[in-house]
Amino acid sequence: MSTQTLPHPKRAPRFVRAPGPIVRRLLDKGMPFGPNVLITIRGRRSGTPHTFPVALAEWQGRRFVQSPFRDVNWAHNLRAAGEATVTRGDHREDVAARELTPEEAGPVLRGVLTPYLRNRILGPFTRRYFAIRPDASDEAFIDKARRQPTFELTPRG
């Protein structure tokens, strides 16, 4: 469990929240939607499972989820539960989740984001959205990781 202190929960911007239910239904029906998957996490207070669409990033043979909107509810729940179920189409997988320290997450963010930041088409949007450049220092990526929780997912059982 991480000892880092993050700001109070933030909400994703409206342009992300608004299509969320549609994206969730499409993913639930097995429609491919880029790197997005459904993650089901037990609520930290209610114990009720909650399902969210998230981007699953793969880097150096490992899998990660990261909250670009700071410490949102699903991140709080994943931190508390330490486990989740990832669903992509008909494939469901129970996973353990470990929050990375900012020093661990910085290189992961660099590795995952750099191809998008350098992409001719996606680059301008990605650079503006994540407010970082591909040539940013290691410390800049670590600083970003301090504000955006990152979790490594590993198969359970």
Residue frames as a rotation matrix with the C-alpha (Angstrom) as fourth column:
MET 1
0.583 0.813 0.000 0.00
0.813 -0.583 0.000 0.00
0.000 0.000 -1.000 0.00
SER 2
-0.161 -0.642 0.750 1.34
0.612 -0.661 -0.434 3.39
0.774 0.389 0.500 -0.95
THR 3
-0.059 0.084 -0.995 1.97
0.928 -0.364 -0.086 6.05
-0.369 -0.928 -0.057 1.65
GLN 4
-0.872 -0.300 0.388 1.78
0.448 -0.809 0.381 8.90
0.200 0.506 0.839 -0.82
THR 5
-0.265 0.781 -0.565 -0.70
0.449 -0.419 -0.789 11.68
-0.854 -0.463 -0.240 -0.15
LEU 6
-0.749 0.108 0.654 -2.84
0.623 -0.222 0.750 12.73
0.226 0.969 0.099 -3.06
PRO 7
-0.877 0.455 0.151 -5.39
-0.472 -0.876 -0.098 15.55
0.088 -0.157 0.984 -3.36
HIS 8
-0.302 0.878 0.372 -9.07
-0.320 0.275 -0.907 15.04
-0.898 -0.393 0.198 -2.66
PRO 9
-0.250 0.228 0.941 -10.97
0.731 0.682 0.029 13.10
-0.635 0.695 -0.337 -5.35
LYS 10
-0.608 0.077 -0.790 -11.33
-0.507 -0.804 0.311 14.92
-0.612 0.589 0.528 -8.62
ARG 11
0.428 0.772 0.469 -13.82
0.082 0.484 -0.871 14.23
-0.900 0.411 0.144 -11.34
ALA 12
-0.489 -0.487 0.723 -12.98
0.751 0.186 0.634 13.43
-0.443 0.853 0.275 -14.89
PRO 13
-0.844 0.183 -0.504 -13.81
-0.332 -0.916 0.224 16.26
-0.421 0.356 0.834 -17.28
ARG 14
0.086 0.996 0.014 -17.31
-0.494 0.055 -0.868 16.31
-0.865 0.068 0.497 -18.72
PHE 15
0.270 0.017 -0.963 -16.08
-0.958 0.104 -0.267 15.28
0.096 0.994 0.045 -22.18
VAL 16
-0.777 -0.506 -0.375 -14.88
-0.438 0.862 -0.254 12.02
0.452 -0.034 -0.892 -20.58
ARG 17
-0.805 0.497 0.323 -17.78
-0.143 0.366 -0.920 11.47
-0.575 -0.787 -0.223 -18.18
ALA 18
-0.074 0.883 -0.464 -20.54
-0.837 -0.308 -0.453 12.14
-0.543 0.355 0.761 -20.71
PRO 19
0.197 0.193 -0.961 -19.77
-0.831 0.553 -0.059 9.25
0.520 0.811 0.270 -23.10
GLY 20
-0.667 -0.582 0.466 -18.74
-0.745 0.525 -0.411 6.97
-0.006 -0.621 -0.784 -20.21
PRO 21
-0.064 0.708 0.704 -22.05
-0.455 0.607 -0.652 5.03
-0.888 -0.362 0.283 -20.01
ILE 22
0.802 0.320 -0.504 -22.02
-0.581 0.223 -0.783 4.50
-0.138 0.921 0.365 -23.78
VAL 23
-0.075 -0.922 -0.380 -18.39
-0.837 0.265 -0.478 3.35
0.542 0.283 -0.792 -23.75
ARG 24
-0.589 -0.117 0.799 -19.19
-0.682 0.603 -0.414 1.02
-0.433 -0.789 -0.435 -20.87
ARG 25
0.439 0.833 0.337 -22.12
-0.433 0.525 -0.733 -0.54
-0.787 0.176 0.591 -22.77
LEU 26
0.680 -0.244 -0.691 -20.03
-0.677 0.154 -0.720 -0.98
0.283 0.957 -0.060 -25.91
LEU 27
-0.444 -0.895 0.042 -17.22
-0.813 0.383 -0.438 -2.61
0.376 -0.229 -0.898 -23.95
ASP 28
-0.344 0.409 0.845 -19.76
-0.622 0.575 -0.532 -4.77
-0.703 -0.708 0.057 -22.12
LYS 29
0.752 0.659 -0.021 -21.07
-0.405 0.437 -0.803 -5.98
-0.520 0.612 0.596 -25.49
GLY 30
0.368 -0.702 0.610 -17.53
0.536 0.696 0.477 -6.91
-0.760 0.152 0.632 -26.54
MET 31
0.921 -0.058 0.384 -16.93
0.304 -0.508 -0.806 -4.02
0.242 0.859 -0.451 -28.94
PRO 32
-0.010 -0.979 -0.202 -13.22
0.999 -0.001 -0.046 -3.18
0.044 -0.202 0.978 -29.18
PHE 33
0.928 0.292 0.232 -12.50
0.271 -0.955 0.120 0.34
0.257 -0.049 -0.965 -27.99
GLY 34
0.348 -0.892 0.288 -8.75
-0.513 -0.439 -0.738 0.83
0.784 0.109 -0.610 -28.24
PRO 35
-0.639 -0.694 -0.331 -6.87
-0.077 0.486 -0.871 0.01
0.765 -0.531 -0.364 -25.04
ASN 36
-0.360 0.558 0.748 -10.05
-0.906 -0.400 -0.138 0.35
0.222 -0.727 0.650 -22.98
VAL 37
-0.631 0.231 -0.740 -11.35
0.292 0.955 0.050 -2.45
0.719 -0.184 -0.670 -20.79
LEU 38
0.481 0.745 0.462 -13.89
-0.362 -0.311 0.878 -2.69
0.798 -0.590 0.120 -18.00
ILE 39
-0.715 -0.645 -0.268 -12.55
0.037 0.348 -0.937 -2.92
0.698 -0.680 -0.225 -14.48
THR 40
0.489 0.872 -0.012 -14.81
-0.051 0.042 0.998 -4.06
0.871 -0.487 0.065 -11.66
ILE 41
-0.682 -0.731 0.035 -13.72
0.047 -0.091 -0.995 -3.05
0.730 -0.676 0.097 -8.18
ARG 42
0.062 0.658 -0.751 -15.38
0.905 0.279 0.320 -3.63
0.420 -0.699 -0.578 -4.82
GLY 43
0.424 0.202 0.883 -16.47
-0.008 -0.974 0.227 -0.33
0.906 -0.103 -0.411 -3.26
ARG 44
-0.602 -0.793 -0.092 -14.34
0.123 0.022 -0.992 0.72
0.789 -0.608 0.084 -0.31
ARG 45
-0.753 0.383 0.535 -17.37
-0.658 -0.404 -0.636 1.67
-0.027 -0.831 0.556 1.81
SER 46
0.212 0.977 -0.002 -20.30
-0.967 0.210 -0.144 -0.34
-0.140 0.032 0.990 0.46
GLY 47
-0.448 -0.426 0.786 -18.49
-0.292 0.901 0.322 -3.47
-0.845 -0.086 -0.528 -0.67
THR 48
0.631 0.738 0.237 -20.67
0.079 0.244 -0.967 -3.34
-0.772 0.629 0.096 -3.79
PRO 49
-0.289 -0.755 0.589 -18.86
0.754 0.200 0.626 -4.04
-0.590 0.625 0.511 -7.09
HIS 50
0.573 0.349 -0.742 -18.56
-0.152 -0.844 -0.514 -1.00
-0.805 0.407 -0.431 -9.37
THR 51
0.168 -0.466 0.869 -17.51
0.867 0.489 0.095 -1.19
-0.469 0.737 0.486 -13.02
PHE 52
0.502 -0.135 -0.854 -15.59
-0.225 -0.974 0.022 1.53
-0.835 0.181 -0.519 -14.86
PRO 53
0.866 -0.356 0.353 -14.08
0.457 0.271 -0.847 1.82
0.206 0.895 0.397 -18.34
VAL 54
0.585 -0.767 -0.264 -10.32
-0.295 -0.504 0.812 2.39
-0.755 -0.397 -0.521 -18.06
ALA 55
0.656 -0.501 -0.564 -7.36
-0.607 0.092 -0.789 2.27
0.448 0.860 -0.244 -20.42
LEU 56
0.834 -0.437 0.336 -5.19
0.111 0.729 0.675 -0.78
-0.540 -0.526 0.657 -19.83
ALA 57
0.605 -0.707 -0.367 -1.58
-0.783 -0.445 -0.435 0.02
0.144 0.550 -0.823 -20.68
GLU 58
0.896 -0.422 0.135 1.01
0.390 0.896 0.213 -2.65
-0.211 -0.139 0.968 -21.43
TRP 59
0.641 -0.765 0.067 4.69
-0.657 -0.592 -0.467 -1.86
0.396 0.255 -0.882 -21.07
GLN 60
-0.390 -0.921 -0.018 7.68
-0.836 0.362 -0.413 -4.19
0.387 -0.146 -0.911 -20.84
GLY 61
-0.547 0.216 -0.809 5.39
0.065 0.974 0.216 -7.20
0.835 0.066 -0.547 -20.46
ARG 62
-0.807 0.302 -0.507 3.53
0.539 0.026 -0.842 -5.68
-0.241 -0.953 -0.184 -17.51
ARG 63
-0.199 0.833 0.517 0.01
0.661 -0.275 0.698 -4.20
0.723 0.480 -0.496 -17.31
PHE 64
-0.865 -0.152 -0.478 -1.04
0.456 -0.637 -0.621 -0.94
-0.211 -0.755 0.620 -15.72
VAL 65
0.289 0.854 0.433 -4.03
0.825 -0.451 0.340 1.31
0.486 0.259 -0.835 -15.16
GLN 66
-0.764 -0.573 -0.296 -3.52
0.643 -0.712 -0.282 4.97
-0.049 -0.406 0.913 -14.44
SER 67
0.352 0.911 -0.216 -5.91
0.892 -0.397 -0.215 7.73
-0.282 -0.117 -0.952 -13.47
PRO 68
-0.488 -0.555 0.674 -5.23
0.749 -0.663 -0.003 10.84
0.448 0.503 0.739 -15.54
PHE 69
0.120 0.648 0.752 -7.83
0.006 -0.758 0.652 12.69
0.993 -0.073 -0.095 -13.42
ARG 70
-0.404 -0.443 0.801 -6.04
-0.773 -0.303 -0.557 12.47
0.489 -0.844 -0.220 -10.11
ASP 71
-0.994 -0.054 0.098 -7.45
-0.105 0.752 -0.651 10.43
-0.039 -0.657 -0.753 -7.24
VAL 72
-0.319 0.932 -0.172 -10.93
-0.802 -0.168 0.574 9.58
0.506 0.321 0.801 -8.57
ASN 73
0.348 0.584 0.733 -13.31
-0.911 0.396 0.117 7.10
-0.222 -0.708 0.670 -6.95
TRP 74
0.925 0.011 -0.379 -12.18
-0.145 0.934 -0.327 4.04
0.350 0.358 0.866 -8.89
ALA 75
-0.022 -0.999 -0.039 -8.58
-0.143 0.042 -0.989 4.73
0.990 -0.016 -0.143 -7.82
HIS 76
-0.281 0.017 0.960 -9.65
-0.944 -0.183 -0.273 5.02
0.171 -0.983 0.067 -4.16
ASN 77
0.696 0.656 0.292 -11.58
-0.692 0.722 0.027 1.76
-0.193 -0.221 0.956 -4.49
LEU 78
0.718 -0.482 -0.502 -8.73
-0.024 0.704 -0.710 -0.08
0.696 0.522 0.494 -6.21
ARG 79
-0.323 -0.848 0.421 -6.26
-0.498 -0.226 -0.837 1.10
0.805 -0.480 -0.349 -3.58
ALA 80
-0.116 0.361 0.925 -8.57
-0.984 0.087 -0.158 -0.13
-0.138 -0.928 0.345 -0.80
ALA 81
0.824 0.556 0.105 -9.55
-0.531 0.824 -0.200 -3.43
-0.198 0.109 0.974 -2.44
GLY 82
-0.144 -0.974 0.173 -6.15
-0.712 0.223 0.666 -4.37
-0.688 -0.027 -0.726 -3.85
GLU 83
-0.775 -0.040 0.630 -7.89
0.320 0.835 0.447 -6.51
-0.545 0.548 -0.635 -6.46
ALA 84
-0.146 0.728 -0.669 -10.28
-0.730 -0.536 -0.424 -6.25
-0.668 0.427 0.610 -9.36
THR 85
0.041 0.176 0.984 -11.73
0.564 0.808 -0.168 -8.05
-0.825 0.562 -0.066 -12.34
VAL 86
-0.508 -0.258 -0.822 -10.70
-0.525 -0.663 0.533 -6.91
-0.683 0.702 0.202 -15.82
THR 87
0.174 0.646 0.744 -13.11
0.436 0.627 -0.646 -7.65
-0.883 0.437 -0.173 -18.64
ARG 88
-0.514 -0.247 -0.821 -12.36
-0.658 -0.500 0.563 -7.38
-0.550 0.830 0.094 -22.36
GLY 89
-0.337 0.506 -0.794 -15.14
-0.724 0.400 0.562 -8.83
0.602 0.764 0.232 -24.49
ASP 90
0.691 0.615 -0.379 -15.91
-0.298 0.721 0.625 -12.32
0.658 -0.319 0.682 -23.18
HIS 91
-0.016 -0.804 -0.594 -12.57
0.516 0.502 -0.694 -12.61
0.857 -0.317 0.407 -21.36
ARG 92
0.802 0.238 0.548 -12.64
-0.352 -0.554 0.755 -11.95
0.483 -0.798 -0.360 -17.61
GLU 93
0.019 -0.860 -0.510 -9.56
0.451 0.463 -0.764 -12.00
0.893 -0.215 0.396 -15.42
ASP 94
0.960 0.181 -0.215 -9.17
0.264 -0.320 0.910 -11.55
0.096 -0.930 -0.354 -11.69
VAL 95
0.153 -0.933 0.327 -6.15
0.374 -0.251 -0.893 -9.41
0.915 0.258 0.310 -10.94
ALA 96
0.328 -0.223 -0.918 -4.21
0.891 -0.248 0.379 -8.15
-0.312 -0.943 0.117 -7.95
ALA 97
0.620 -0.087 0.780 -3.47
0.355 -0.855 -0.378 -4.43
0.699 0.512 -0.499 -7.96
ARG 98
0.172 -0.643 -0.747 -0.46
0.928 -0.147 0.341 -2.71
-0.329 -0.752 0.571 -6.47
GLU 99
0.988 0.153 0.024 -0.14
0.153 -0.950 -0.273 1.05
-0.019 0.273 -0.962 -6.47
LEU 100
0.218 -0.957 0.192 3.24
0.853 0.091 -0.514 2.20
0.474 0.276 0.836 -7.71
THR 101
0.143 -0.300 -0.943 5.26
0.609 -0.725 0.322 4.85
-0.780 -0.620 0.079 -5.96
PRO 102
0.861 0.158 -0.483 5.80
-0.208 -0.758 -0.619 7.99
-0.464 0.633 -0.620 -8.05
GLU 103
-0.060 -0.974 -0.217 9.40
-0.809 -0.080 0.582 6.92
-0.584 0.210 -0.784 -8.59
GLU 104
-0.579 -0.051 0.814 8.21
0.239 0.944 0.229 3.57
-0.780 0.327 -0.534 -9.99
ALA 105
0.353 0.881 0.314 5.35
0.626 0.027 -0.779 5.10
-0.695 0.472 -0.542 -11.97
GLY 106
0.337 -0.257 -0.906 7.38
-0.436 -0.895 0.092 7.89
-0.835 0.364 -0.414 -13.66
PRO 107
-0.727 -0.663 -0.178 9.26
-0.476 0.300 0.827 5.54
-0.494 0.686 -0.534 -16.02
VAL 108
-0.508 0.640 0.577 6.03
0.668 0.715 -0.204 3.62
-0.543 0.282 -0.791 -16.70
LEU 109
0.518 0.722 -0.458 4.23
0.282 -0.651 -0.705 6.84
-0.807 0.236 -0.541 -17.68
ARG 110
-0.070 -0.628 -0.775 7.16
-0.704 -0.519 0.485 7.81
-0.707 0.579 -0.406 -19.90
GLY 111
-0.882 -0.358 0.306 7.18
-0.099 0.776 0.623 4.38
-0.461 0.519 -0.720 -21.56
VAL 112
-0.266 0.881 0.392 3.42
0.795 0.430 -0.428 4.26
-0.545 0.198 -0.815 -22.08
LEU 113
0.563 0.615 -0.552 2.81
0.295 -0.774 -0.561 7.89
-0.772 0.152 -0.617 -23.08
THR 114
-0.277 -0.786 -0.552 5.86
-0.215 -0.510 0.833 8.65
-0.936 0.350 -0.028 -25.26
PRO 115
-0.784 -0.009 0.621 4.61
0.562 0.416 0.715 6.83
-0.265 0.909 -0.321 -28.39
TYR 116
0.263 0.948 0.177 1.32
0.963 -0.248 -0.106 8.76
-0.057 0.199 -0.978 -28.17
LEU 117
0.476 -0.142 -0.868 3.08
0.230 -0.933 0.278 12.05
-0.849 -0.332 -0.411 -27.38
ARG 118
-0.535 -0.794 -0.287 5.26
-0.163 -0.237 0.958 11.64
-0.829 0.559 -0.003 -30.50
ASN 119
-0.299 0.494 0.816 2.45
0.831 0.555 -0.031 10.46
-0.468 0.670 -0.577 -32.79
ARG 120
-0.960 -0.147 0.238 1.80
0.262 -0.767 0.586 12.90
0.096 0.625 0.775 -35.62
ILE 121
-0.296 0.935 0.196 -1.99
0.112 -0.170 0.979 12.60
0.949 0.311 -0.054 -35.29
LEU 122
0.553 0.576 -0.602 -2.51
0.595 0.233 0.769 11.87
0.583 -0.784 -0.214 -31.59
GLY 123
-0.350 -0.873 -0.340 0.48
0.871 -0.170 -0.461 13.87
0.344 -0.458 0.820 -30.31
PRO 124
-0.692 0.055 0.720 -1.07
-0.096 -0.995 -0.016 17.35
0.716 -0.081 0.694 -30.13
PHE 125
0.397 0.906 0.147 -4.11
-0.384 0.018 0.923 16.07
0.833 -0.423 0.355 -28.24
THR 126
0.573 -0.206 -0.793 -2.07
0.628 0.733 0.263 13.80
0.527 -0.648 0.550 -25.97
ARG 127
-0.546 -0.838 0.018 0.47
0.660 -0.443 -0.607 16.52
0.517 -0.320 0.794 -25.14
ARG 128
-0.501 0.428 0.752 -2.29
-0.435 -0.876 0.209 18.97
0.748 -0.223 0.625 -24.26
TYR 129
0.533 0.809 -0.246 -4.40
-0.256 0.431 0.865 16.41
0.806 -0.399 0.437 -22.40
PHE 130
0.629 -0.357 -0.691 -1.53
0.714 0.618 0.330 15.08
0.309 -0.700 0.643 -20.27
ALA 131
0.949 -0.239 0.206 0.34
-0.274 -0.948 0.161 18.42
0.157 -0.209 -0.965 -20.15
ILE 132
0.333 -0.901 0.279 3.72
-0.160 0.237 0.958 16.82
-0.929 -0.363 -0.065 -20.78
ARG 133
0.551 -0.252 -0.796 6.12
-0.835 -0.154 -0.529 16.59
0.011 0.955 -0.296 -23.71
PRO 134
0.947 -0.161 -0.279 7.95
0.109 0.975 -0.194 13.45
0.303 0.153 0.940 -24.89
ASP 135
0.066 -0.996 0.055 11.32
0.360 -0.028 -0.933 15.07
0.931 0.082 0.357 -24.14
ALA 136
0.649 0.227 0.726 10.34
-0.535 -0.543 0.647 16.03
0.542 -0.808 -0.231 -20.57
SER 137
-0.427 -0.871 0.242 12.78
-0.761 0.201 -0.617 15.13
0.489 -0.448 -0.749 -17.80
ASP 138
-0.501 0.180 -0.846 12.46
0.371 0.928 -0.022 12.00
0.782 -0.325 -0.532 -15.72
GLU 139
-0.910 0.125 -0.396 11.56
0.342 -0.317 -0.885 14.25
-0.236 -0.940 0.245 -12.79
ALA 140
-0.652 0.718 -0.243 8.66
-0.757 -0.631 0.168 15.74
-0.033 0.293 0.955 -14.79
PHE 141
-0.183 0.581 -0.793 7.21
-0.328 0.724 0.607 12.26
0.927 0.371 0.058 -15.34
ILE 142
-0.634 -0.077 -0.769 7.71
0.636 0.515 -0.575 11.41
0.441 -0.854 -0.277 -11.66
ASP 143
-0.938 0.308 -0.158 6.00
-0.160 -0.791 -0.591 14.68
-0.307 -0.529 0.791 -10.70
LYS 144
-0.367 0.831 -0.419 3.06
-0.798 -0.050 0.600 13.77
0.478 0.555 0.681 -12.96
ALA 145
-0.279 0.208 -0.937 2.92
0.184 0.970 0.160 10.34
0.942 -0.127 -0.309 -11.29
ARG 146
-0.965 -0.059 -0.256 2.59
0.262 -0.166 -0.951 12.05
0.014 -0.984 0.176 -7.89
ARG 147
-0.623 0.756 -0.198 -0.76
-0.636 -0.638 -0.435 13.47
-0.456 -0.145 0.878 -9.04
GLN 148
0.212 0.674 -0.707 -1.99
-0.942 0.335 0.038 10.55
0.262 0.658 0.706 -11.14
PRO 149
0.057 -0.213 0.975 -2.13
-0.682 0.706 0.194 7.20
-0.730 -0.676 -0.105 -9.33
THR 150
0.048 -0.164 -0.985 -0.80
-0.871 0.477 -0.122 4.25
0.490 0.864 -0.120 -11.30
PHE 151
0.330 0.158 0.930 -1.47
-0.693 0.710 0.125 0.61
-0.641 -0.686 0.344 -10.47
GLU 152
-0.646 -0.489 -0.586 0.22
-0.740 0.590 0.323 -2.52
0.188 0.642 -0.743 -11.74
LEU 153
0.470 0.847 0.249 -2.17
-0.856 0.506 -0.107 -5.40
-0.217 -0.163 0.963 -12.39
THR 154
-0.713 -0.660 -0.237 -1.03
-0.691 0.720 0.073 -9.01
0.122 0.216 -0.969 -12.10
PRO 155
-0.036 0.737 -0.675 -3.06
-0.350 0.624 0.699 -12.21
0.936 0.261 0.235 -12.54
ARG 156
-0.107 0.097 0.990 -4.51
-0.990 0.078 -0.115 -13.60
-0.089 -0.992 0.088 -9.32
GLY 157
0.591 0.425 0.686 -4.40
-0.520 0.850 -0.079 -17.24
-0.617 -0.310 0.724 -8.41
